[in-house]
Amino acid sequence: GDNNKLLYLNRNIEKDAMKRDETLEWLLLDTRVSEIGVSACESCANLQAVEYIEYKCTAEKVVKPVDIVSCYADDSRQEISQSGKVKLVDSDYLADNAFKSPNPKKIRIAEKAFADCSQLHTIVFPKDCDEIEIDDDAFLNCSKLRTVVVYGSNTQLTVASSAFKGCPNVVFVVEAGSAPIQYLQNARYKCIEADNIL
């Protein structure tokens, strides 16, 4: 419906901040978001994708990477929501701030951060993140979750044993030869190795 939304955030998401927000469909995160708190997005019944996005600013335009679950256009004049109501980053913000989006040293997805998000199918983590920690029940009962993209070739990944409980079809997409592969295989997760993740 018209009330559903795509949300772009550039700060950490606190405990219970968006719990049971049934209007939320897409969550786009600036790379400055390093923590998604306990139950922050729990039971967001229509949330479909959580995607870290990166941008760099040149004199002429903002460049964003083409992306697996992208629904935003590739220049700064465009809106990112299909309804045309939400802007990604405007040029004034970029001019005043970062030339390039910073890469977080560590990202933590806390307990039940996305538990019971029954429509969630895709998670995309950013490139060049040193460490990703996914806590107990973080994605509990996200039964449609199929794709978790870990870009970084040297990312240290720590996934709690119950982090993806009730997610029978989850597959990690990782760079070929990257550090997370052995960890994930040891933890018995399915992995797809991609030579060139966008």
N, C-alpha and C positions, 0 to 999 in steps of 0.2 A: 504493500500500500504506500500511499504518499508519505506516511509518517516514518517509514523505515529510513535508516540513515547509514551513511558511511562516515566514520569518524577518524580524524587525523589528530594524533596527540604527540606532543614533544616533551612531556614530563612523565615521571613515574606515576603508576596507577596505584592508588592506596587501597588498603583493605576495604572490601565490600563496596568500592566506589561505583561500580556499574552492575552490581549484582541484580539479577532478574530484570535487566533492561531488555525488554522484548522488541524494542525498535532497532537495536543495533544489528547491522548485517555484515559490515566490513570494518575491521579495525586496522588502520595504517599507523605504524609507529615510527617516529623519528629515531635515529640511532642513539639519541641521548637518553632514551627510555631504557634504564638498566634494571628496573625492578617492577614486576607486576605482582601486587600484594596478595595476601591470603583472601581467597574467594572474591577477588577483584571483579572478575567477569563471570562468576558462577551463575549457571542457569540463565544465560542469555540465549533464549530459545531459538532465535533467528540468526545468530552469529554464524557466518559461513567461513570467514578467513581472517587470519591475523598475519600481517605482513610488515616486516621491517623494510623501510625504503631508504635509499640513499640518493643524494643528489649532489651535483657540483655546479658551481656558478661560473659561467664565462662572461665575457663582456657582452655577448649578444643574447644569451639565453640560458635558461636552467636546463640541465641535462639530467634525466632520470633513466636508470637502466630499464631496458625492456624486461618484462618480468613474467614469471610463470602464471601468476594469477592476476596479472595486471588488468585493472579496469579504468586506468587513468591515462590521459593523453600524454604525449611526449614533449610538450612545451609549456612554458609557464603561463601562457594565456588561457589554457584550458581548465575546466573544472574537473574534479575527479569523480564526482558521483554521477551516476547515470541520470539522476533527476536534475543535475546541474545546479545543486544548491550549496555544495561544499567546495571550498577552494583548498588545494593542497598547500602550497607555500607561495606567497605572493612575492613579487620581485623586490618590493620595498623591504620586506623582512630579510631576504637574502642579501641585499645590498648593505644592510645595517649589521648583519651577523656573519655567519660562517661562509667562507669561500667554498668549503666542502663539508658535507655532513661528517661529524666526528664519529669514529668507531668506538663503541663502548668496550671497556676492558673486560667487563663481566656482565652477563645478563642472568637474572634470577627470576624464575617463574615459581612463585610460592605455592604452598598447599592449596589445592582446590581452586587455583586461579581461574581455570576454565572448566571446572567440573560441570557435568550435566549440560554442556552446550551441544544439544542433540543434532544440530545441523552443521557443526564445524567440520570442515573437510581439509583445510590446508593451513599450515604454519610455515612462514618463511623467516628464518633468522638472517641477520646481516653478515656481510663478509668481514673478515679480519677481526672477529671478536675473539679475545684470548680464551674466554671461559664462558660456558653456558651451563647453568645448574637448573635442573628441573626437579622440583620437590614432590613429595608423596601426593598422590591423587590429583596432581596438577591438571590432568586431562581426563579425570575419572568419568567413565561412561560417555565419552565422546564417540559414540558408536560409528559415526560416519567419517571419522578422521582417517584419512588415507595417506596424506603427503606431509612430511616434515622435512623442510629443506634446510640443510646446514651448509652454508657456503664455504666457511673458512677451512683452509687446508691444514691449519695448525691449531684449530680450536680444541680446547680441552673440554670434553663433555662429561657431565655427571648427571645421570638419570636415576632417580629413586626407583626401587623395584616396583612400586605400585603407581608410578607416574602415569602410565598409560593403561591402567586397569580398565577393562571394559571397552578397549579400542582394538578389536580383533584384526583389523585390516591395515593398521598403521605401517607405513614404509618410510624409511629415511632416505632422502636423496642427498648424496654426499659427493664431493669431488673425488675423482679416481686417485688412489694413493694417499688420501688425506688421513690425518691423525684420528678422526672420529671412527673410522671404519672398524679397526680392531676392537675398540671399546664396544661398539654396537653389536658386532658379531659375537663377542664374548657374552654380552647380555642377551643374546638370542633375538635381537631385532632384525627384521628384514631390511636389507639395504640395496639401493640401486646406486651404482657408481656411474657418475657422468663425467665425461672428459672435460667438457666446457660448460660449467654452470654459468648462466648469463650473469 
